[in-house]
Amino acid sequence: MTGEAEISAVAALDEPLRRRMYAFIRQARRPVTRDEAAASAGISRKLAAFHLDKLVDAGLLRAHFQPVGGIRKVGRAPKVYEPARDDVQVAIPPRRHAMLAEVLIDAVLTEGDDETAREASVRVARQHGADAGAAERARVKPGRLGAERALTLAETLLTDYGFEPSRESPTCVRLRNCPFHPLAARSTELVCGINHAFLDGLLGGLQAARVEAVLAPRPGECCVELRA
């Protein structure tokens, strides 16, 4: 989900009946029918269907048709609902602690005999960035990139990662948010090194040879900016 979709999902749960049915379906650990959901909230089947479909639209539930108890009977199988995802998290400004954890776990699992844990983390972060950049390049197919076009492409991608990029000039993108805060404050050298490597790898994956990721820390912002 994007940040906007996360916010919409949380907004959908602001309605008490929806929240009650969503909790019931999560706890059921199996597909739940409209009748069961309606009974859990003490409302009519028609009203339950309305709220359940709102939860589907918000990306919190998925719906399909399935025979009750796995037994096929004559007629149409009832519509059932189950959770569409494990969790919903909203952070303003955006945070990417899970991404940082993934880098550190991969570093532990792949650390070589000739490198330190920090070196392994930087290596893995650069590879994660390269994979993200290459995936975006394959999706957009931008061809050969000049500096300004590369910065525009990177700006769009880094918005999705929560960096809140700001175009300070045609040849410079400043990253206004650190997605790894407040962990960056706890171990600045390590986290900023991982962040710098990720962004450097991302530019490599985009094949943005005319742009570089430069350490340029400012209070309350990301420690890196992108320059032509």
C-alpha beads as a LAMMPS data file, in Angstrom:
LAMMPS data file: protein, C-alpha beads

228 atoms
227 bonds

1 atom types
1 bond types

-500.0 500.0 xlo xhi
-500.0 500.0 ylo yhi
-500.0 500.0 zlo zhi

Masses

1 110.0

Atoms # bond

1 1 1 0.000 0.000 0.000
2 1 1 1.058 3.598 -0.559
3 1 1 0.884 6.148 2.232
4 1 1 -2.469 7.443 0.966
5 1 1 -3.890 3.928 0.875
6 1 1 -2.722 3.314 4.451
7 1 1 -4.494 6.474 5.608
8 1 1 -7.673 5.483 3.739
9 1 1 -7.563 2.060 5.380
10 1 1 -7.324 3.562 8.852
11 1 1 -10.112 6.021 8.003
12 1 1 -12.358 3.111 7.027
13 1 1 -11.932 1.683 10.524
14 1 1 -13.122 4.898 12.156
15 1 1 -16.710 3.562 11.875
16 1 1 -17.350 1.419 15.031
17 1 1 -19.388 -1.290 13.254
18 1 1 -16.693 -1.795 10.622
19 1 1 -14.020 -1.906 13.289
20 1 1 -15.971 -4.542 15.227
21 1 1 -16.527 -6.751 12.168
22 1 1 -12.918 -6.360 11.031
23 1 1 -11.696 -7.457 14.466
24 1 1 -14.084 -10.423 14.401
25 1 1 -12.884 -11.541 10.957
26 1 1 -9.223 -11.221 11.957
27 1 1 -9.796 -13.294 15.067
28 1 1 -11.809 -15.973 13.223
29 1 1 -8.720 -17.221 11.349
30 1 1 -10.978 -18.479 8.553
31 1 1 -13.261 -17.028 5.864
32 1 1 -16.358 -15.443 7.438
33 1 1 -19.799 -15.129 5.816
34 1 1 -21.907 -11.976 5.790
35 1 1 -24.364 -13.592 8.184
36 1 1 -21.600 -14.333 10.686
37 1 1 -20.180 -10.825 10.402
38 1 1 -23.642 -9.312 10.825
39 1 1 -24.289 -11.403 13.932
40 1 1 -20.951 -10.376 15.448
41 1 1 -21.933 -6.693 15.174
42 1 1 -25.639 -7.161 15.947
43 1 1 -26.825 -5.628 12.658
44 1 1 -28.759 -6.723 9.593
45 1 1 -27.150 -8.730 6.806
46 1 1 -27.769 -5.895 4.332
47 1 1 -26.050 -3.296 6.520
48 1 1 -23.185 -5.712 7.192
49 1 1 -22.717 -6.228 3.451
50 1 1 -22.432 -2.448 2.980
51 1 1 -19.724 -2.096 5.639
52 1 1 -17.862 -5.231 4.556
53 1 1 -17.651 -3.983 0.988
54 1 1 -16.252 -0.685 2.299
55 1 1 -13.523 -2.665 4.060
56 1 1 -12.792 -4.508 0.817
57 1 1 -12.568 -1.204 -1.059
58 1 1 -10.114 0.073 1.577
59 1 1 -7.867 -2.951 1.028
60 1 1 -8.414 -4.364 4.514
61 1 1 -10.469 -7.408 3.486
62 1 1 -10.660 -9.607 0.421
63 1 1 -13.862 -11.319 -0.652
64 1 1 -14.629 -14.437 -2.655
65 1 1 -17.300 -17.099 -2.937
66 1 1 -16.782 -20.322 -1.020
67 1 1 -19.051 -23.179 0.121
68 1 1 -19.609 -23.112 3.880
69 1 1 -17.591 -25.867 5.514
70 1 1 -16.144 -26.800 2.136
71 1 1 -19.351 -28.626 1.187
72 1 1 -20.716 -27.807 -2.275
73 1 1 -24.494 -27.426 -2.420
74 1 1 -26.987 -26.516 -5.109
75 1 1 -26.991 -22.796 -5.852
76 1 1 -24.440 -20.050 -5.511
77 1 1 -21.798 -20.346 -2.806
78 1 1 -21.981 -17.585 -0.173
79 1 1 -19.648 -14.620 -0.237
80 1 1 -16.972 -14.821 2.442
81 1 1 -14.434 -12.355 3.783
82 1 1 -10.936 -12.651 5.222
83 1 1 -8.099 -10.239 6.031
84 1 1 -6.243 -8.942 2.995
85 1 1 -3.041 -8.119 4.881
86 1 1 -1.254 -8.654 8.177
87 1 1 -1.159 -5.086 9.448
88 1 1 -1.868 -1.434 8.775
89 1 1 0.625 1.202 9.861
90 1 1 0.505 4.955 9.382
91 1 1 3.372 7.264 10.283
92 1 1 3.482 10.989 9.592
93 1 1 6.115 11.766 8.475
94 1 1 6.737 8.369 6.825
95 1 1 8.999 5.836 8.555
96 1 1 10.635 2.753 7.022
97 1 1 11.898 0.843 10.037
98 1 1 10.925 -2.471 8.433
99 1 1 13.208 -1.735 5.484
100 1 1 16.100 -0.980 7.819
101 1 1 15.420 -4.200 9.736
102 1 1 15.390 -6.177 6.471
103 1 1 18.789 -4.757 5.510
104 1 1 20.269 -5.621 8.908
105 1 1 18.831 -9.161 8.875
106 1 1 20.176 -9.808 5.366
107 1 1 23.547 -8.436 6.463
108 1 1 23.691 -10.847 9.417
109 1 1 22.729 -13.793 7.204
110 1 1 25.243 -13.006 4.459
111 1 1 28.166 -11.476 6.369
112 1 1 31.432 -12.715 4.923
113 1 1 34.533 -13.771 6.833
114 1 1 36.446 -10.811 5.404
115 1 1 33.978 -8.059 6.346
116 1 1 32.601 -6.464 9.486
117 1 1 28.922 -6.309 10.368
118 1 1 28.859 -2.631 9.348
119 1 1 30.490 -3.385 6.002
120 1 1 27.961 -6.150 5.388
121 1 1 25.098 -3.768 6.198
122 1 1 26.390 -1.175 3.758
123 1 1 26.848 -3.804 1.047
124 1 1 23.317 -5.146 1.505
125 1 1 21.805 -1.642 1.602
126 1 1 23.504 -0.753 -1.683
127 1 1 22.133 -3.936 -3.262
128 1 1 18.620 -3.196 -1.989
129 1 1 18.861 0.256 -3.515
130 1 1 20.180 -1.135 -6.790
131 1 1 17.288 -3.607 -6.956
132 1 1 14.749 -0.824 -6.318
133 1 1 16.314 1.432 -8.935
134 1 1 16.534 -1.341 -11.525
135 1 1 12.885 -2.292 -10.949
136 1 1 11.807 1.327 -11.463
137 1 1 13.925 1.636 -14.599
138 1 1 12.381 -1.543 -16.012
139 1 1 8.905 -0.182 -15.256
140 1 1 9.413 3.306 -16.712
141 1 1 11.898 2.445 -19.521
142 1 1 13.353 5.982 -19.578
143 1 1 16.260 5.310 -21.941
144 1 1 19.492 7.208 -21.457
145 1 1 19.231 9.584 -18.504
146 1 1 20.613 13.080 -18.287
147 1 1 21.089 14.649 -14.870
148 1 1 17.782 16.522 -14.631
149 1 1 15.662 13.629 -15.938
150 1 1 17.469 11.237 -13.584
151 1 1 16.760 13.515 -10.617
152 1 1 13.096 13.723 -11.581
153 1 1 12.855 9.937 -11.788
154 1 1 14.661 9.492 -8.464
155 1 1 12.442 12.140 -6.877
156 1 1 9.300 10.238 -7.836
157 1 1 10.656 6.931 -6.550
158 1 1 11.948 8.370 -3.272
159 1 1 8.559 9.926 -2.562
160 1 1 7.200 6.377 -2.304
161 1 1 9.985 5.509 0.143
162 1 1 9.064 8.404 2.415
163 1 1 12.108 10.621 1.867
164 1 1 9.953 13.677 1.059
165 1 1 12.273 14.887 -1.741
166 1 1 12.380 18.586 -2.567
167 1 1 13.854 19.995 -5.779
168 1 1 16.081 22.776 -4.486
169 1 1 17.383 23.498 -7.983
170 1 1 17.298 21.818 -11.417
171 1 1 20.447 19.916 -10.415
172 1 1 19.807 19.160 -6.714
173 1 1 17.180 17.157 -4.819
174 1 1 17.139 17.565 -1.065
175 1 1 15.573 14.788 1.035
176 1 1 13.506 16.468 3.750
177 1 1 12.641 13.383 5.793
178 1 1 14.692 10.532 7.226
179 1 1 12.538 7.380 7.011
180 1 1 14.803 5.756 9.616
181 1 1 14.326 8.383 12.331
182 1 1 14.576 8.110 15.365
183 1 1 16.884 5.105 14.936
184 1 1 19.271 7.307 12.972
185 1 1 19.719 9.473 16.065
186 1 1 20.618 6.412 18.132
187 1 1 23.362 5.220 15.777
188 1 1 23.955 8.037 13.321
189 1 1 27.093 6.718 11.647
190 1 1 25.644 3.253 11.031
191 1 1 22.165 4.289 9.881
192 1 1 23.362 7.196 7.754
193 1 1 25.936 4.890 6.157
194 1 1 23.179 2.411 5.299
195 1 1 20.981 5.222 3.997
196 1 1 23.769 6.658 1.841
197 1 1 24.570 3.214 0.416
198 1 1 20.896 2.553 -0.363
199 1 1 20.556 5.824 -2.256
200 1 1 23.854 5.300 -4.068
201 1 1 22.687 1.847 -5.107
202 1 1 19.326 3.220 -6.212
203 1 1 21.026 5.666 -8.566
204 1 1 23.136 2.827 -9.910
205 1 1 20.041 0.721 -10.538
206 1 1 18.424 3.631 -12.366
207 1 1 21.615 3.964 -14.437
208 1 1 21.735 7.612 -13.405
209 1 1 25.445 8.047 -14.053
210 1 1 25.213 11.851 -14.035
211 1 1 23.831 12.027 -10.484
212 1 1 25.477 11.217 -7.144
213 1 1 24.263 10.731 -3.577
214 1 1 26.203 13.057 -1.285
215 1 1 26.322 13.107 2.508
216 1 1 25.069 16.574 3.495
217 1 1 23.400 16.315 6.913
218 1 1 21.040 19.009 8.160
219 1 1 19.091 19.019 11.442
220 1 1 15.699 17.325 11.131
221 1 1 16.279 16.065 7.576
222 1 1 17.825 13.130 5.735
223 1 1 21.605 13.072 5.748
224 1 1 21.850 12.693 1.963
225 1 1 21.048 14.857 -1.039
226 1 1 21.184 14.024 -4.745
227 1 1 23.282 16.241 -6.980
228 1 1 24.104 16.392 -10.648

Bonds

1 1 1 2
2 1 2 3
3 1 3 4
4 1 4 5
5 1 5 6
6 1 6 7
7 1 7 8
8 1 8 9
9 1 9 10
10 1 10 11
11 1 11 12
12 1 12 13
13 1 13 14
14 1 14 15
15 1 15 16
16 1 16 17
17 1 17 18
18 1 18 19
19 1 19 20
20 1 20 21
21 1 21 22
22 1 22 23
23 1 23 24
24 1 24 25
25 1 25 26
26 1 26 27
27 1 27 28
28 1 28 29
29 1 29 30
30 1 30 31
31 1 31 32
32 1 32 33
33 1 33 34
34 1 34 35
35 1 35 36
36 1 36 37
37 1 37 38
38 1 38 39
39 1 39 40
40 1 40 41
41 1 41 42
42 1 42 43
43 1 43 44
44 1 44 45
45 1 45 46
46 1 46 47
47 1 47 48
48 1 48 49
49 1 49 50
50 1 50 51
51 1 51 52
52 1 52 53
53 1 53 54
54 1 54 55
55 1 55 56
56 1 56 57
57 1 57 58
58 1 58 59
59 1 59 60
60 1 60 61
61 1 61 62
62 1 62 63
63 1 63 64
64 1 64 65
65 1 65 66
66 1 66 67
67 1 67 68
68 1 68 69
69 1 69 70
70 1 70 71
71 1 71 72
72 1 72 73
73 1 73 74
74 1 74 75
75 1 75 76
76 1 76 77
77 1 77 78
78 1 78 79
79 1 79 80
80 1 80 81
81 1 81 82
82 1 82 83
83 1 83 84
84 1 84 85
85 1 85 86
86 1 86 87
87 1 87 88
88 1 88 89
89 1 89 90
90 1 90 91
91 1 91 92
92 1 92 93
93 1 93 94
94 1 94 95
95 1 95 96
96 1 96 97
97 1 97 98
98 1 98 99
99 1 99 100
100 1 100 101
101 1 101 102
102 1 102 103
103 1 103 104
104 1 104 105
105 1 105 106
106 1 106 107
107 1 107 108
108 1 108 109
109 1 109 110
110 1 110 111
111 1 111 112
112 1 112 113
113 1 113 114
114 1 114 115
115 1 115 116
116 1 116 117
117 1 117 118
118 1 118 119
119 1 119 120
120 1 120 121
121 1 121 122
122 1 122 123
123 1 123 124
124 1 124 125
125 1 125 126
126 1 126 127
127 1 127 128
128 1 128 129
129 1 129 130
130 1 130 131
131 1 131 132
132 1 132 133
133 1 133 134
134 1 134 135
135 1 135 136
136 1 136 137
137 1 137 138
138 1 138 139
139 1 139 140
140 1 140 141
141 1 141 142
142 1 142 143
143 1 143 144
144 1 144 145
145 1 145 146
146 1 146 147
147 1 147 148
148 1 148 149
149 1 149 150
150 1 150 151
151 1 151 152
152 1 152 153
153 1 153 154
154 1 154 155
155 1 155 156
156 1 156 157
157 1 157 158
158 1 158 159
159 1 159 160
160 1 160 161
161 1 161 162
162 1 162 163
163 1 163 164
164 1 164 165
165 1 165 166
166 1 166 167
167 1 167 168
168 1 168 169
169 1 169 170
170 1 170 171
171 1 171 172
172 1 172 173
173 1 173 174
174 1 174 175
175 1 175 176
176 1 176 177
177 1 177 178
178 1 178 179
179 1 179 180
180 1 180 181
181 1 181 182
182 1 182 183
183 1 183 184
184 1 184 185
185 1 185 186
186 1 186 187
187 1 187 188
188 1 188 189
189 1 189 190
190 1 190 191
191 1 191 192
192 1 192 193
193 1 193 194
194 1 194 195
195 1 195 196
196 1 196 197
197 1 197 198
198 1 198 199
199 1 199 200
200 1 200 201
201 1 201 202
202 1 202 203
203 1 203 204
204 1 204 205
205 1 205 206
206 1 206 207
207 1 207 208
208 1 208 209
209 1 209 210
210 1 210 211
211 1 211 212
212 1 212 213
213 1 213 214
214 1 214 215
215 1 215 216
216 1 216 217
217 1 217 218
218 1 218 219
219 1 219 220
220 1 220 221
221 1 221 222
222 1 222 223
223 1 223 224
224 1 224 225
225 1 225 226
226 1 226 227
227 1 227 228
